[in-house]
């Protein structure tokens, strides 16, 4: 488990303990003045609900980003594999062409050496 995750869990547990110990204060109704009305509601519970909503939105955004990063990594890995295969095929093609050229040049050199050897044998026989 990552250190960051452990830290989040520890902080969450500490907040949960504080919440449980102070629940009577958090749940106490208070007069809340909204723009057009006044309501009696537990301010602490409203703050907790708002914090939970923000946390849920943050988690959703993080999850979507992580999903898109994972998808992009897969696509990039596939592209890298395609490029690697193309490079391997191009290299094989170049090696094949070099081999053919080398064989042709070797054949020409052998033919020239055979001509020279034949000419030398003819001269020795005279």
C-alpha positions, 0 to 999 in steps of 0.5 A: 500500500502506498504511503499516501493511501495509508496517510489518507486512511489514518486521517479519515479514521482520526476525523471519524473518531472526532466526529463520533466524540463530538456528535452531540455538538455537530447534530445540534440544530442551529438557525441558518439564514439562507438568502431568502429564508431561515431554517433550523438545521444541524449546521455540523451535519450540513457541513459534513454532507457538503464535505462528503459531496466534494469528496465524492466529486473529487474521487469521481474526477480522479477515477475518470482521469486515472481511467483515461491515463490507463487507456492512453498508456495502453494505446501508446503501448500498442503504437510502440509495438506497431512501430517496433514491428515495422522497424524489425521488418525494415531491418530484415528487409535491409539485411536481406538486401545487403545479403543479396548485394554481398552475394552478387558482389562476391560472385563478381569477384569470384568470376574475376578471380577465376578469369585471372587464375585462368589467365595465369594458368595459360601463361604458365603453360606457354 
